[in-house]
Amino acid sequence: MSVNDELETGMLAVIATLNLIINIAWFLIIASAIFSWLYAFNVINVNNQAINMIGRSLYQLTEPLYRPIRRFLPDMGGIDLSPLIVLVILYFIWYFLNTTVASALLG
C-alpha cells in the first residue's frame, strides 16, 4: 500500500465521519421539530419530568446550530425557519462532501 493510498483511505474515513455527524445532526433537528410541535399542541404531557428532560436535551443540542441563523432571519411571529435553513445547509455540505470531495479522492 502506497502513501497515496493511505492518504485516500484516511480522507475517506474523515468524509465518512463527517457524514455520520451530519446524519446525527439531521435526525436531531427533525426530532426537535417534531417534539416542539407535540409540546406546543399539548399532545405530550408537559408536566412529565422525562418529557421535559428530553425537550431540554434536544434544545441544548440544536440551539447552537439555530442561533447564528436566527440573527439574520426577520421575526416571523411564531414561525421559526432556522431548522429548515440548517437542514438545507447540512444537505449542501453533505452533497459537496459526497460528490465533489469523494469523487476527487477516488479519481
C-alpha positions as CSV (number, residue, x, y, z in Angstrom):
1,M,0.0,0.0,0.0
2,S,1.5,3.3,-1.0
3,V,1.4,6.6,0.9
4,N,-1.1,7.9,-1.6
5,D,-3.5,5.0,-0.9
6,E,-3.2,5.5,2.8
7,L,-3.9,9.2,2.4
8,E,-7.0,8.4,0.3
9,T,-8.2,5.9,2.9
10,G,-7.7,8.4,5.7
11,M,-9.6,11.1,3.8
12,L,-12.4,8.7,3.0
13,A,-12.6,7.9,6.7
14,V,-12.8,11.6,7.5
15,I,-15.6,12.0,5.0
16,A,-17.4,9.0,6.4
17,T,-17.1,10.5,9.9
18,L,-18.4,13.9,8.7
19,N,-21.3,12.1,7.0
20,L,-22.2,10.4,10.3
21,I,-22.1,13.7,12.1
22,I,-24.3,15.3,9.5
23,N,-26.8,12.4,9.7
24,I,-26.9,12.7,13.5
25,A,-27.5,16.4,13.3
26,W,-30.2,15.9,10.7
27,F,-32.1,13.4,12.9
28,L,-31.7,15.6,16.0
29,I,-33.2,18.6,14.1
30,I,-36.1,16.6,12.9
31,A,-36.7,15.1,16.3
32,S,-36.5,18.6,17.9
33,A,-39.0,20.0,15.4
34,I,-41.5,17.1,16.0
35,F,-41.0,17.4,19.7
36,S,-41.7,21.1,19.7
37,W,-44.9,20.6,17.7
38,L,-46.1,17.9,20.1
39,Y,-45.2,20.1,23.0
40,A,-46.9,23.2,21.5
41,F,-50.2,21.3,20.8
42,N,-50.2,19.6,24.2
43,V,-50.0,16.1,22.6
44,I,-47.4,15.1,25.2
45,N,-47.6,15.6,29.0
46,V,-45.7,18.8,29.6
47,N,-45.6,18.1,33.4
48,N,-43.7,14.8,33.0
49,Q,-40.0,15.2,34.0
50,A,-38.8,12.7,31.4
51,I,-40.5,14.7,28.6
52,N,-39.0,17.9,29.9
53,M,-35.6,16.4,30.1
54,I,-35.9,15.1,26.5
55,G,-37.0,18.5,25.4
56,R,-34.2,20.3,27.2
57,S,-31.6,17.9,25.8
58,L,-32.9,18.4,22.2
59,Y,-33.0,22.2,22.8
60,Q,-29.4,22.2,24.1
61,L,-28.2,20.1,21.2
62,T,-29.9,22.1,18.4
63,E,-29.9,25.6,19.7
64,P,-26.2,26.2,18.9
65,L,-27.0,25.4,15.2
66,Y,-30.0,27.7,15.1
67,R,-28.6,30.7,17.0
68,P,-26.4,32.1,14.1
69,I,-29.2,31.6,11.6
70,R,-31.8,33.4,13.8
71,R,-29.6,36.5,13.9
72,F,-30.1,37.0,10.2
73,L,-33.8,36.0,9.9
74,P,-36.5,38.5,10.4
75,D,-39.0,38.0,13.2
76,M,-41.9,36.0,11.7
77,G,-44.1,35.7,14.7
78,G,-44.5,32.1,15.9
79,I,-42.8,30.6,12.8
80,D,-39.1,29.6,13.2
81,L,-37.5,28.8,9.9
82,S,-34.0,28.3,11.3
83,P,-34.3,24.5,11.5
84,L,-35.3,24.4,7.8
85,I,-32.3,26.6,6.8
86,V,-29.9,24.5,8.9
87,L,-31.2,21.3,7.2
88,V,-30.7,22.9,3.8
89,I,-27.1,23.9,4.8
90,L,-26.4,20.4,6.1
91,Y,-27.7,18.9,2.8
92,F,-25.4,21.1,0.8
93,I,-22.4,20.2,2.9
94,W,-23.3,16.5,2.6
95,Y,-23.8,16.8,-1.1
96,F,-20.4,18.6,-1.6
97,L,-18.6,16.0,0.5
98,N,-20.1,13.1,-1.3
99,T,-19.9,14.4,-4.8
100,T,-17.0,16.8,-5.2
101,V,-14.6,15.8,-2.5
102,A,-15.2,12.0,-2.6
103,S,-15.0,11.9,-6.4
104,A,-11.8,13.9,-6.4
105,L,-10.3,11.5,-4.0
106,L,-11.4,8.4,-5.9
107,G,-10.3,9.9,-9.2
